[in-house]
């Protein structure tokens, strides 16, 4: 998805058309009822980028138009969430099973458990080409996803009042920066999984903003690099948390108590290191109050 927005694109027809084209491409991806795991990941990422664009434009839209479009995009992403989570879990187990002390037999049994936790209206089919596994949606979920995309497209076409300009974009950037700063402080004060995951969402949104309107920043490359490093660090921490929760809920019948204890201890240690690293990077990103950040990091307009 080409995500950059030029200054000349700040008009209703241009931005509506861009989002509509992306939604049309996403609908084409589900045509035929079969998509790969990589496509599931790509679709989820595209929905997040569209949502980031909406959050950047929010102060140029009416409250009702923004809420309707934002809710519609979020509903699309939620439909794919179970598949994405299963894909992440299988990848983590497949790539890191030796690092976390699991043998091949235990890994395969755990992956089977992951697959059994998918909703009943999903059917998994092994691919005959390469290592990529195909996921076939049965009609209920396919229909729901297609309808959700259609509702999103209709909500974008139905935007009424429009006053997007550089000042409204600045408000969008300011809101996301300040919310990320609040989440950084909350995570530092109370370092639990929920706070770090919420903070990660703000970081990812701000990172998408730097890709959407890079011409807003005085030095865009170091800003993007810091945000990308921070988002990756927080993402790895969340993946380890997901593994912990999965092991606690589903692995008792497969792993011995001794091995379970060792695994949880190891993942806790790795999560703690990632949290400390994220807080160090976060301090560099969020050390300035918004007025000073705006003056120092953003171009004058």
N, C-alpha and C positions, 0 to 999 in steps of 0.2 A: 504494500500500500504506500503510494507516494504521499507523504504527509506534510511537506513544507507548504506554507501559505505565504504568497508574496503580498506586498503592500497593495498591488493592483487587484488582488483577489478579495479585498474586503467589501464585497457586495453580496447581496442576498442570493442572487441567481447563481453566482460562481460557487459559493460555499454549499448551497443546497444541491447543486449539480454534482459537486465532488462527493458529498456524502451519499447521494442517491446512486452514483456509479459504483461506489464501494459496496453498498448493500446489494446491488444487482450482481456483482461478482461473487459475493458470498452466497447468494441464492443459487448461482450456477454451480458452486462447489458441492452442494448437497443434491443436485439433480442426479438421479439414478440410484439413490439410496445407499451408496457406498462411498466412504471417505477414509483416508488413512489417518493414523495417529498424528502425523505431521500436519495434516490439513486441519485436524481438530485444534491443534496448538495455534496454527496460523489464524484460524477463524476467531478464536478467543482473543488473540492479540489484536486482530483488526477491530473487533468490537471495543476493546479497551482504547484503541487509538481514536475511534469515532467518539467515544465517551469523553476522552480528553479534549477533543475539539469542541464538544458541546460545553464543557466546563470552562474552556477558554472564552467562549462566546456568550456565556450566561448573562453578563451584564449588558449585552446588546439585544437580548431577547426578553420577551415578557416572562414573568415568573411562571405562568401557566404553560407557555410554549416550551420553556426549558424543562420543567418538571415532566411534561408528557413525553418529550423525546428522550430524556435521561432515563426515565423509568422503562421505556420500551427497549433501549439498548441494553440496560442492565438485565432485563428479562431474557434477552437473547443469550447473553453470556452465562446466565445461570442454567440454562438448558444444557449447555455443554460442559458445565463444571464437573459432573460425575466422571465423564470420560477423561477430561483433562487431569483430574486428580488421580485416576487409575493409571493413566499414562505416566505421570510423574513418579508414582509409587513403583511401578514396574521398572522404569528406567533406573531409579535409585537402587532398587534391589539387584537389578542385573549388573550395574556398573560398580556398585560399592559393597557387594555382599562379602567379599573377602576382607575389606577394610573394617567392616563392622563385626567380623568374626562369625559369619554364617557360611555353612558349606553349600554345595550345589543342590543337594537334595532338599535341604531346608529352604533354600531360595526358591526352588520350583514350587514347593508346597505353599509357600507364602504368596507367590504370584497367583496361584490358583485361588487362594482366598480372596485376593484383590479382585479377581474377575467375578467371583460369586457375589460381590457386594454391589455390582452394577445394577441399575434398575432393570426390572423384568422386560421392559420394552426395548432393550438393546440386545443385539446378538453379535457375538464376536466370531469372525471368520479369519483363519490363518491365511496370510498371503502366500501365493505360490512363487512370487518373484522377490528376491532380495530378503532383507531382514525386517522390512516394514510390515506391521500387522494391520489388516484392514478392519474397520468397524462398520457393520451394516446396521443402519437404523431401521427398525420396523415402522410401520406407518404412523402410529400415534405420536412418537417423538419427532419424526420427520415433518409431520403436519404441523405440530406445535412450533417447530423452529421456523418453518416457512411462514406461518402466520405471524410470528413475532417479528420477523424481518419486514413483512408487509406493513405491520402496524408502525414500526419504526420509520419506514419510508413515508407513510402517510403523515406521521407527526411532523416530519421535517418539511414536507411540502406545505403543510398547514400553518407554518409560522406566519403570524400576523404582523404586528409592529416590529420594525427592524431599525436599530440604531447602533450597529457595530462600527466602531472606529478604533483608533489607536488608544484612546483614553479608556474605552470599555475593556480592551484587551489588557491594559495595564491593571485594571481592577481585578480581572481574572487571575493574572499572575500574582498580584499582591495577596489575594485571598488564599491561593494554594500555597504560597511561600509561608504565610503566617500560620496556616493550619499545620503544615509540615513542621514548623518551628515548635508549635505547641505539642505535637506528637513526639518530637525529639526530646523535649524536656520531660514529658510524661514517661517516656521509655527509660530515660536516665534515672528518674526518681523511682519508678516502679517497673523494673525490667521483666515483664512477663510476656508470653507469646502473643496475646491479643494486642497489647500496646505496640509491640514491634511490627506486627502484621498491618495494623492500621497505619502506622508511620510509613511502612513500605508503600502502601497505596498512594500516599501523598507524594512520596519521592518519585514514584513512577509517573504520576501525573505531571509533576514539574519537569521531569526529564522529557516527556512527550511535548511539553510546551516549548522547550529549547529546540526541538526538532521542527515544530510547527512554525515558530516565528524566531528563527535564530538571529534575525536582524534587530531584535529587541535588546540583545546583550552586547556589552562593549567588548568582551573577550569570550566568545562562545565556546571555543574548544576546551579550555580548562574547566569551564562550568559543566559542560556535558560530560566530560570524563569523570569528574567528581561524583556527579549524580548517578552515572552508570555504575561506577564502582560501589557506591552506597547501595543502589538497588540490587545489585548482584549479591552483595554481602547479606542484605536482609532477606533476599530470596532463598539463599542457601540455609540461613538460620531457620526459616519457616519450613523448608523441606525436611530438615532434621526433626523439627517439632512434629510434623505430619507422620514421620516414621515412628517416632516415640508413641504417639497416640495409637497408631495402627498396631504396634507390637503389644501395647498394654491391653488393647481390646480384642485382638484376634490371634495372637501368637502363642498363647499359653499351652495350647494342645500340641504345638510343634516344637517349641524350644524348652529346654530344661530351665528350672528356676535359676540355676547358677548362670547359665548363658544369658538369660533374660536380664538378670541383674547387671552383668558385665556390659551388655549392650546399652542398657539405659544409662549406666555410668559414663560410658564412652560418648554417647550422643549428647549427654548433658555437658560434658567437658567441651566438646566441639561447639555446641551452641553458645556456651559462655564465651569462648574465644571470639566467635563471630559477632556476638553482641558487643563486646568490648571494641572490636575493630570498627563496627558500624557507628558506635558512639564517637570514636575518634574522628572518623570521616564526617559524621554529622556535625561535629563542632565546627569544622572548617566551612561546611555548607551554610549552617544556620547561626553563625556567631553574631551577625549584625541584626539589629532591629530593622523592620521593613523600611522606614524612611531612609536610613543610611544605606541599606542594601540597594534600594531604588536609585539613590544618588550615585553610588559607587559602581554598581554592577550593570545598570541598565543605561542605554543611550538616552540622552535628553530628548524630549519630544514636546 
